Amino acid sequence: MYLANVLKYFLIVVVTLLASMADFSFPFCFADVSLSKKAKETCPSTDPNCKLSNEREGDYRLYQIDGVETGFVQHVKLQGISYKIITRSMKPLLFEIPDFLSENECDRIVQLANQEGLMDSGTLDTGYDDFGFRNETNHDSDESDSSENESQCKEFMDSFDKSSDRKLNAEELKPFFDMYSTVRFKENDIRSLLLKLGFDKDKDGELSYRECLKANVSALEDYIDNIESSDPLYKTRYSQQAWLSVNNDSDPVLVLLQQRITELTKLPREMIENSEHLQVVRYSVYGHFHAHYDSSFKKDKPCCIKNEEQGDTCNLCRYATILYYLNNVPEGGETAFPIADNVTYDEEEYQKKGLDNLSTRCHDSNIVVKPKKGTAILWYNHHLDPSTGGMGTMDKYSLHGGCDVKKGIKWIANNWINALHMHYK
């Protein structure tokens, strides 16, 4: 009987202890291994010892800094130094980090880029290979040309003839040029172009259906290519660039920077080390990069790895971008986010207004960041996938670009953090 009472008392104590532990909160970051992979974990940015479950082998959930709300300020200690992180927008999740690089670090990166050698910058493939209707011949056609040409002109008229008069004036033609060309024409430019190329046979400032049938589209393409190559004001991008690789033998400044962004982003080290090389860009007067996306909307191919030439066999999967300002610009050179924190986004209306032309519409953007030496801005090009915790769909509000440099030179560097194949399934 005595042993029975002792056992009974012992069981009561155990049950009581278990019940009390149910309300107990552990005072440190705790990743419950029983959590589903659908769960999203976060760590306080102020806790460098907090480890996310994506650091466990086989778990490919990614992390995003919590922006809280636009204007929110938080502090994080990286490599023993405290940094201020300012939330600039929630769509996309965009942060400004003053003094992320020291003056000496900025100067050293510029020096390394000059030593590497600069070349003219290119642009991403927009997905548009022509003007929507291509005429392969280099001579004028007549009205008896192929039914394909008639079909193309009919589709062209149906798409852009808002007044339904079978004619396209400069106002109606402008969205066409904005959609299928990198050159940003004004309406007067379009009327002059129609005359110069002989499209406007009756010289009324419009393109009729009959004139469309006779139009030499190849001549139009050549004309625009010549403008892009000779006049920087019309280019989508006007700058020079160099690529700096980071490995064990790299300059100590580059190695320390890579370690710093690993701590900042709390992303797997493997992901940071296998991302693209550091891109350093120099913009002179008129230098700009009209509004664009850094990553791809597509998910039909594996993600590209580093800077390897892989042709069209892979997609750019740039999960996040970190942009560093390497000098102070006397005037211009801002980074603009035209639709950041918009409630909605109407792409057709946006293109019609020409808001992607940052040479003329820079300060019509919702957010404009002035370049300041040492400042970094970080934004996420993709959402997190709610079902896997990996890289999800593109954030359409991450549209951004560089405004014209009006005085002096602008130096920046870009770290694109690429998702690996296991992060994007």
Helices and strands as residue ranges (DSSP letters): H 2-21, G 53-55, E 73-78, E 81-90, E 93-97, H 103-116, E 119-120, H 147-160, E 167-168, H 170-180, H 187-196, E 207-208, H 209-214, H 217-230, G 232-234, E 237-238, E 240-244, H 252-265, H 269-273, E 278-283, E 288-292, E 318-325, E 331-332, E 335-337, H 347-353, G 362-364, E 367-369, E 376-380, E 382-384, E 391-394, G 396-398, E 400-402, E 405-407, E 410-418, G 421-423
